[in-house]
Amino acid sequence: MLHSAILKDKLIGATHMPVEVMQYVFKQRWLQIWVPQQYCGLGLSFKEGLKVLKNLAQADGSLGWMVTLCAGANYFSRNLKPETAFELFQKSTACFGGSGMIGGTAERKDNEYLVNGIWRFATGAPYLSHFTLNAAVLENGQRVLDEEGNELIRSFIIPKHQVKIIADWKAMGMRATGTYSFEIHDIAVPEEYSFIYNEFFTDSPLDKIPFRIFADLTLFTNYLGMAFHFGEEALKLRPNLDLTVFFRTIKEREEKVYGFAEEIEKILYNTTEIGIEKQQEIHQFGEISVKELSCKIIELYTQLGIRASHTDNSVYQVFCDYFTATQHANFRSVY
């Protein structure tokens, strides 16, 4: 792995991902940690992949977040027909990313769909090879319903050159992630470049992991990495701070995450699903832990002095990255 100190130096104050960093990301195939080996991906176990994400987030929040969300989108390789997936992922620069929202429509015509709409926000937009999106299916201008009477939704993969990127990211942090909205106008997408999220063409325990658990643990490892990085930068400003308990807490939470990952894979080797109780346990663990980490980081920040508020200071960047990332709806409590 590229030494973390080098990554940090390249990304301090960055408003985009430097070319040399992206080249190294592609070389290491970090964006393909969840892509099966038969499609030229790394095919890591759940635990191994989470370790990669945590280490990258500890090096830099934007880097960890971008890799996490793009690697998460590349997970859709499992939903594609094998010949399509192999064609796309044999290239080390294959990088999916997009939006989970339903932002447009897909008019079905013969063996293709005419896609239109605007989606917000796609992390890594400038670095993607393909955009992923969800759209409501139409036929003859009318919404198509599924067997249960719900609006039929399909997911689509569209090459970058057919997408208009809208540079509208104004958040205080995660500035190098390239998180932008995108627009598509009258683009014909072949049937083989569309998929349904819970239909798989591979056979692996990872295929069976509920999306809620996958999202909870991949995002939470980012928060752990950024929290650890914050502690490191805090000590540079206030070397006499005793952060023993802070770092120990992060390490304990990290080990708990890896324990969950091993448990999930073990269960799925022997059965086809994870019970709702386990899903709730993991989500509650993440929700409570994020709340505790956030309170501690705020407490520490108030002890660091005026230099910690300088926009060119590393601790300020990590603080902004952490509290931008934790605004993700996944763990955010709404009252």
N, C-alpha and C positions, 0 to 999 in steps of 0.2 A: 504494500500500500504506500502511496505517496506520503511522505512524512507529514504529520499533522501541522507542524510548524510552518512548512512551506505553503500548505493550503491556506492557513490563517493569514500569512503575509500577502498572498495573492488576492484575498477576498476582503481585507480590511477596507471599509469605505466603498466597496464595489457596488455599482448600480446595474451590473450585468455579469454574467459568468465569463471570466477570461477564457480566451481561446485555448490556452495551454491547459487550463483546468478541464475544459470539456474534452479535449483530446485525450487526457489521461482517464477521464471517466469512461469514454468509449473504449479505450484500450483495455481497461480492467473489466469491461462489460458489467459495470455496476447497475446499469439501467435494465439489465437482463437477469437479475438475481432470481426472479421467479419464473423465467422462461425455461421450459424443459430442455434438457440436453439434446434431445433428438431434433430440436429446432435451433441448435447451436448456442443456446443460453447456458447459464451457469447451473440452473436446476438445483439451487441450494435448498436445504431443509428450512423449515420455518425459523428455527432457532438461529441457524447460521446467517440467514438473511437479516434477521433483526439485529444481530451483532454488527453487521456491516452498516446498517442504517444508523445505529446509535453512535458508532465511531465517526461517521461522516458528519452527523449533526454536532458532535462535540468539537470537530475541527471548525465547522462553520454552519450556522443555522440555515442559511439560504441553500448551501450545497446539500445538506442532509434532507431538507424539505423537498428540493427539486428532484433529487434521486428517489426519494420515497414515493412521491406522487407519480413520477414518470415510470418507475419500476412497477408501481401498482397498476398503472394503465397497461403496461406490457404484460401483465398477468393475463390480459385478455387473449394472449396467444393461445391459451388453453381452450378458448371458446371458438376459435377459428378452425376451419377444415385443415387437416395436416398439410396439404400441399400449399395452401395459402400462407399458413404460419411459417413453414420452412422458407418459402420464397421471401418473406418479409424479414425474418430474423436471422438469416445467414449473414446479414451485414451488421457489423459491430455498431454502426451508427443508427440502427433501427431504434426509434424512440417514440412511443405513443404518449399522448397526454390530452387532457380535455376537461370536460365538465360533466358532473353527475346530474345536472339539472335537465329538465325537459324543456328545451328552448326553441324548438322548431317543429317542422313537419317533414314527412317523407311520403311523397305521392308514389304509390306502387304502380309500376307499368311493366308488364311482362317480367323479365328477369333483372330488373333494376329499380332503383328508387330515385326520385327527383327530390333532393334535400334543400330546404331553405330554413333560415333562422339565425338567431344571435344567441350565443352562449357565454356565460360568465362563471368563473374565471378559469383559464387553463394555465396551470403552473408549467413553466419551462417552454412557453410558446415559441420563443425564437430558436430553440434548440430541437424542436420536435421534427420528426420525419413525417408523422401522421397525427391527425387530430381525431380524438374519439368523442362521440356525442350520443345523446339519446333524443329520439324524435317520435312524435305521434304519427302512426301510419294512417295514410289516407288512401281511399279508392274513389275515383270520380268526384273528388273534392269533399268526400264525406269521411268522418272518423270511423276507423275500423275497430270493432269491439272483439275482445277475446271470448272464450267459452263461458267465462263468469260474468260477462257483461261489462267488463272494465275496458277502458281505452287501451288499445294495443300499442305497446311501445317497443321499438327495436333500437339497437345500438349500431353505430356505423363508424367506419374507419375511412378517413379522407386524407389524401396526400396534402402536404403542406402548401404546395404551389396552387392548390384550388381553394385556399382559405385566406380570408382577409383578417389580419391581426389588428386589434384595436388596443393601442398602448394606453390603458386607462388605470394602471395600478398606482394608487396614491397613498398606500398605507405607510406607516412610520417605519416598518421593518420588513424583512424578507425582500429587500429591494433588488437583490441579484437573482431572484428566482425566475424573473421573466413571466410573472403571473398576469396575463392579459386576457381580455375578452376576444371573441372571434366571431366572424360572420361568414355565412355561406349562402350563395345565391344561385339557384337553379343548377346545382351540380348533380350529375347522374352517377349514382353509386351502384356498381354491380352487386348482385345477390351475395357473392362470396366475400364481399367486404362489409357484410352486415352480420350481426350475431345476436343471440339472446343470452343474457348474463349467466343464467343458471343451467345452460346446456353446454356440456364439455365433450371434447374429442380426445382427451387424454385421460389417463387413469392414475391418479396420484392422490395421496392424502390432502395435498394442498387444494385440490379441486373441491374438496368437501368442506373446507373451512368456511363457516358462516361469514358473510361480509362484515357483520358487526364486529366479530372478533378480529378479523384481518385488519379492519380500520383502527380498532381500539389499540392493538398492540404495535402496529407500524407507526401510528402517530405518537403514541406514548413514548416509544423509544427515542423519538426526536426531542421530546420535551426533556427527557432525562439527559440526553447529550448536551442540549443547550444549557440546562441547569448546571451541569458539571463545568462547562466552559465558562459560565458566568462566575462560578466560584474561583476558577483559575485566574480570571481577569481581575476579580475583586481583590485577590491577594497581592496582585501587582501594585495596587493603589494603597492597600492597607495590610502590609505583611504581618502585622501583629494580630489580625483577626483569627479567632479560633473557629475554623470551619470543619473541625473533625466530625461533629455530629451531622452537619450538612452533607458532607461527602459520603459518610457512612450510610445515611438515609438513602441517597441516590443509588449507592451500590446495592443495598438491600432490595430496593424496588426493581433494579435491573435484574438481579438474580430471580426475583419473583416472576418477572416477565418471561425469562428463559424457561423457568419451571412450567409456566402456563403453556409455552410453545411446545415443549416436550410432551406434556400431558395431552395436549390437543392432538398431536400427531399420533401418539400411542393409541388414543381412543379411536381415531379414524382409521387406523390399520385394522381394527377389529369390528368396527361398525360403520354405518353410513352417515350418522349425524351426531351433532353435539346438542345436548339438552338445553332448554331455555334457562335452567338454573345456572349452569356453568357460564353461559353467555352473560347473564346478569351479574354473576360474581366477578367476572373479568371487567365488565364495564364499570361496576361500582368501585372496584379497586382503582381503575384508572381515574375515574372522576374525583374520588377522594384524594388520591395522590397528587393530581394536578393542582387541586385547590391548596393542599398543604405546601407544595413546592412554590406556588405562586406567592403565597403569603410570606414565605421565608425569603424569597428573592426580593420582594418589596422591602422587607425589614432590613436586609443587608444593604440594599441600594441606598437607603437613607443614612447609612453610616459611612459612605464612601467619599463624601465631600464634593465640592463643586466640579472637580475634574471629571467626575463620573457623568456629568451632564454635558460635557463637551462633545459635540457631534462627531469629532474625529477621534474620540477615544474608543478603544475596543469594547470596554465594558458597556458603554452606551449602546453600541451596535448590538451586542448580545442581548441586552435588556429589551431593546425594541424588537428584535427578532423573536424572542421568547413570547412577549406579550402580544405580538401580531399573530404568531402561530397558534397561540391558545385561544384566539377568537374563533377558531374553526368550530363549527357547530357540534362536532362530535362529543366533546366533553363540556361544552358550555351550558351551565345551568340557566334556565329561563324561568323567571318567577312571574 
